Amino acid sequence: MDESEKRLKQEDCNEDTLGAGILTLTNKRIAFDKTRGRIADFTKRVDETILDVPLNEITKVWKEGLFIKKACIRAKTKDGEQDYKFGVFSTGSWQKDIQKAINDYKPQ
C-alpha cells in the first residue's frame, strides 16, 4: 500500500474459486491474499496476492445466498468481466462498504 491508501476493512474469508484467504478493502482497491494454515501448530501465513482490483474496475456489487451468504463483486479483467463471491461474516456490511468506497473513489 502506498501512503495515500487507507485500509477500510479486512477479514479472513473464503472465495468460491480462489479458496481461503484475506479480503482487504482500501480507499483505492479490493485485494485478496491467499493464505495457508497448519492445524498442527495453529499457524497461518499469507502466500501471495491473487486478486488486486482497483475500485474503478468494479462494475457491480451485490450479496447472495440464503443459508451460505456471499458478498459479491463483478470486476473488469483482461479477459472480460469476472465474478468473485466471498464468504464473509457480514455480507450486508461488506456490500455497503465496497459500494461506498467505489462512490468515494477519486483516481489520481
C-alpha positions, 0 to 999 in steps of 0.5 A: 500500500502506498501512503495515500491508501487507507485500509477500510476493512479486512477479514479472513474469508473464503472465495468460491474459486480462489479458496481461503484467504484475506479480503482487504478493502482500501480507499483505492482497491479490493485485494485478496491474499491467499493464505495457508494454515497448519492445524498442527501448530495453529499457524497461518501465513499469507502466500501471495496476492491473487486478486488486486482490483482497483475500485474503478474496475468494479462494475457491480456489487451485490450479496447472495445466498440464503443459508451460505451468504456471499458478498459479491463483486463483478470486476473488469479483467483482461479477459472480460468481466469476472465474478468473485463471491466471498464468504464473509461474516457480514455480507450486508456490511461488506456490500455497503462498504465496497459500494461506498468506497467505489462512490468515494473513489477519486483516481489520481 
